[in-house]
C-alpha cells in the first residue's frame, strides 16, 4: 500500500513539475489565474504540495 501511495505521489509530482517547474513565467501566470478563477486552486495546491513531499521522501 505504501509503495502504491508513493507511486501515485510521484506521478502527481511529475505532472506538477512539467506544468510548473519547467514552464516560463507567462505559462505559470496563465495556469495560476485559471486555477484561481475556477476555484480549483483550493483543493489542487495542497494535493500537489503533499504529493511533492511524499514523492521526495
Secondary structure, DSSP 8 states (H G I E B T S, - for coil): -HHHHHHHHHHHHHHHIIIIITS-HHHHHHHHHHHHHTT-HHHHHHHHHHHHHHHT-
